[in-house]
Amino acid sequence: MEKISIIIPFFNCPFVTYAIESAINQTHPNIEIILVDDGSFLHKDNLIKYKDKVTIITKKNGGTASALNAGLVAATGEYFCWLSSDDIFLPNKVALQLEYMKEVGACISSTNFKLINEKNEVTSATLGFDTTDYLSFLKVMRRGCIINGCTVMMKMDLIKSIGYFDEQLPHTQDYDLWLRVISSDKKFYHLNQPLTHYRVHKNMGSLIHQRTIKREVKHVSLKHRIAINQIIINHLQIK
């Protein structure tokens, strides 16, 4: 039974216990949970009761990418998932996604998701995208990121071969990594089921840092534009 490493970066997040509980409650029987405390000074007491169920790594604050990388270095699973400390995995998230990836021979995949609020109430219909038209997916990804990082499951061998998250990118380390995966000519698969709850709240980074993120997305897009254009050309030739 494949081991799945769930990596939870944590920095002063009041919702962290919900994330941890959702990881612990996965139906897949072989789960490794690694929480990386990225220099937190708030809500650390919430972690104490999980010390026997969760591997907790403490480090100086360095940002999400550095926390994810610290977790990846410590991970022993054959696959990994990234779970933000304010989000929630549905109980069958890992089991269903792993089954799907094995069926289609995927090295990486994402799923759909729903939004929740600060009270854990679902506030949206199912959100996500469909990669059935892979050419359209590539063209959209060339301009910006449509992948929710916390829905992704990825083979550990793949990220080791293309490199970990770029710690110089404070907000778009995920977009950069997905483009590197696509540039390596690995197909990005998608399971059309909502298996993650993505929390929207007033202190979420994607709201606070909107302007910076917009500039960073443009930088990452331009950085990989030539490589993605070549993948699009290759795809057209195959069709």
SULTA-V155901 format. One line per field, one symbol per residue. ss: DSSP state (2 for helix, 1 for strand, 0 for the rest). psi: psi as a letter, one per 20 degrees, with the letter a starting at -180 (. if undefined). A space follows every 10 residues. Layout:
BEGIN
ss: ???
psi: ???
END
This chain:
BEGIN
ss: 0001111111 0000022222 2222000000 1111111100 0002222222 0000111110 0002222222 2222000011 1100000110 0022222222 2222000111 1111110000 0100001000 0002222222 2220000022 2011122222 2200000000 0022222222 2220000011 1111111110 0000222202 2222222222 2222222222 222222220
psi: ppppoopopp okpijhhggg hhghjqhpin pppopoolkq jqjhhihgij hiipoppprq pirgghgghh hhhiqjriqq qpoqijrppq hjgggghggg hhgikqhqrr rrrqqraijj ppjrapqbrp jgnhghgghg hhhrpjpohj ippqphhghh hiqaqoiioh ikhgggghhh gghjkpporp olqojqoopp rhjqhhghkg gggghhgggg ghhjggghhh hgggghhh.
END
